[in-house]
């Protein structure tokens, strides 16, 4: 039973990686692509590693996989946020059909409060 569950988790992770890869090719701007890549890396890789943990049971391999999951969950979203912020500060434009620009709105609020 655990082998079936582990294989299902690995399959779900592989689908996340596939969809993230398609998103990297199909999405219109850096910010959308960055979001797809982050979801791909975080959810896909963590699901695959969780499947390995379920398949292997309690072993040294599963402890290493658990440490990798924790590391990915901490670093991947943080790195994506830092890259998006740096791109925005350096002037990379959003897609022309984007609905809102949270960074610009936050900067406008900061400027209003400092006046």
N, C-alpha and C positions, 0 to 999 in steps of 0.2 A: 504494500500500500504506500509506504513512504517513497519507494522508487518511482511510482506513478506520479505522486504529488511533486516530487523533485523534478521529474521530467516536464511536468506541466509548467512549473515555475521557470525552468530553463527555456521552454518554448515561448512563454509570455515575455521573458527578457529578450529573446531573440527578435520577437515581433516589435518590441519597443525600439531596439537598435535599428531594425529595418525601417520603421516609420520615421525615426529620427534622421536617418540617412536620406530618405526621400524628402524630408523637410529641409535639409541642408541644400538640396538641389532646387526645390520648388519655391521656397519662400522668398519674398521680394527684397528684404533689406537685412542689414547686419544684425539688427536687434531681434528680428523674428528668427533668423537662422541661429543666433546664439541661444535663444530660448529652446529651439528644437534640439540643438546639440546638448544642452544641459539636461533636458528631460531624457534624451537618449542615454547619456552617460550615467545619470543618476538612477533612473528607474530601470533601465535595461540591464545595466551591469549589476546593480544590487539584486534584481530578481534572479539573474543567472547565478550569482554567488549564493543567494538564499537557497536556490535549487541544489547547489553543490552541498550546502550544509545539510539539507534534508536527505540527500542521497547518501552522504558519507556517515551520517550519525555523529556522535561525539568523538572527535579525533583531532589530531594536530592540524589537519587540513581544514576542518571546519572552524577551528579557532582563528586560523589565519584568514579565512574567508570572512569571518565576522569582523575582524579588525579592518579588513579592506572595506567592508560595507560602512563601518563607522567613519573611516577616513574619507570615503567618497561622499557620504552624506554631509560631512563638514566642509569639505574643500570645493566640491563642484559648484554648488550654488553661490558660494562666496566669490570664487574666481569669475563666474559668469557676471555677477553684479559688478565686480571691479572692472572687467573688460567693457561692459556696457557703459558704465560711468565714464571711463577713460575715453571711449569712442564719442560720447556725447560732449564731453569737455573739449575734445579736439575738433569738433565740428562735423562729425559724420551725421548726415541728414537722415531723418526718418523717411519711410515710404510716403509718397504724396497722398495716399488714401488712409494714412494712420489717423485714428480718431483723437487721441490725446498724447501729450508729451509730459509725463509726470515729472521728469527732471526739470524741464523749463518751468512748470507750475511751481515746483518746490523752490527754485531759484527766485521766481517772482515774489513768493511769499517771504523769503528771507530778506530780499531787498526792501520790501515794504515795512518789515518790522525793524530794520536797522535805520530807517529814516527818521 
